[in-house]
Amino acid sequence: MTDIDKYKTLATPCFIFDEAEFTRSATLFGDALKSNFKRSIIGYSVKTNSLPYILKKALDLGCYAEVVSHDEYNLARLVGFPIEKIIYNGPMKSKETFLEAITGNAIVNIETKRELEWLKELPSDGDYGIGIRLNIDINAISPDDTKKENDFSRFGFSDATSEFADALQAISKVDNVKLKCLHIHRMSGTRSVAYYKHLVDYACSIIKKYNLSVDMIDIGGGYFGIFRNAPTYKDYSDAFKESITKNFPNRDFTVIVEPGTAVVASSMSYLSTVIDTKILPGCRIVVTDGTRNDVDPLFTKTDYIKEILSQGNAPVSDCPQIICGSSCIERDHLFTLNGYNNLLVGDMIRYKNVGSYTMCLSPNFINYLPRIYVEEDNGQYRLIRDKWTNKEYTQKSVW
């Protein structure tokens, strides 16, 4: 069997989920945390890839669901996450799910001032724990890791103004609510280990400044996955441990991480088939049934980790081959091949590491959402989401 033969039974374009790779990555991160901390939590970032099959797999692996809206909260509940295994972040909480999550012992990190007001509506016959998100200005805490000159964040309450102190004061006035968690998620431009040391150091300084009785530090996400010449999960875990121990040598914290890209990107690939070729002056156009909308919906990349699957040995092209998608967008160019054999109708291209912020941002533009298969241990493929049709697209619509 050739490389292309193993995919001949799949209807393209399609995504392929490598369940074993996802399991490996999530397990490695969990083991790295357990090597340093008595208590740790992995909150899988639902926004990064919210495919129900993946959410259920994360649950089976012992992960929490990290959600950032009431829609994501309800999705996590529908898939099977108990309330106490949900981390509820973001400004788009509904009052109903906010109160339900707190009374159900979810980890709820306050993001907006309206949430501070909602705390007053919690039942008076219970005691509750909540978290709060601290605003992170990377320029101030770790300037070598900034993305731009003024790298402030719009999320969380700032200690550079009175916002954070005011929020703490508001929480203290609700008698049956205690602050249990400090949330410090902020992705840097470098994802470096040094950045996470500075980030946790800053969190510890805030805990000391306000004498906070929190027992959880939610460090958030933004980590490299399993890549050669990149920090490992153990490197990050060691950095957390070093910083916490330096600041609080005799205090135990539950450490929470919220990975998305790190654990899911490498588990997903995208398969497309060549459907046509054209010769233009100075180049050869190769049209595929896939689209850049599915693998690069923000149109920011110039190339991809990919595998060309050819049916035979065609001659080397005497001009650049521009690989294009099936949409009618002129810019639906994926990459250019130079000095490579002519791609022929029926050849395939497999794009790797496309599980992060691709499927969830892919539009229903011209083509509806594609099929998704899971690659099983026996090398066979099973359909876990069929291609959308007009039936799915028009649900809840009238005309």
Secondary structure, 3 states (H helix, E strand, C coil): CCCCHHHCCCCCCEEEEEHHHHHHHHHHHHHHHHCCCCCEEEEEECCCCCCHHHHHHHHHCCCEEEEEEHHHHHHHHHHCCCHHHEEEEEEECCHHHHHHHHHCCCEEEECCHHHHHHHHHCCCCCCEEEEEEECCCHHHHCHHHCCCCCCCCCCCECCCCCHHHHHHHHHHCCCCEEEEEEECCCCCCCCCHHHHHHHHHHHHHHHHHCCCCCCEEEEECCCCCCCCCCCCHHHHHHHHHHHHHHHCCCCCCEEEECCCHHHHHHHEEEEEEEEEEEEECCEEEEEECCCHHHHCCCCCCCCCCEEEECCCCCCECCCCEEEECCCCCCCCEEEEECCCECCCCCCEEEECCCCCCCCCCCCCCCCCCCEEEEECCCCCEEEEECCCCHHHHCCCCCC
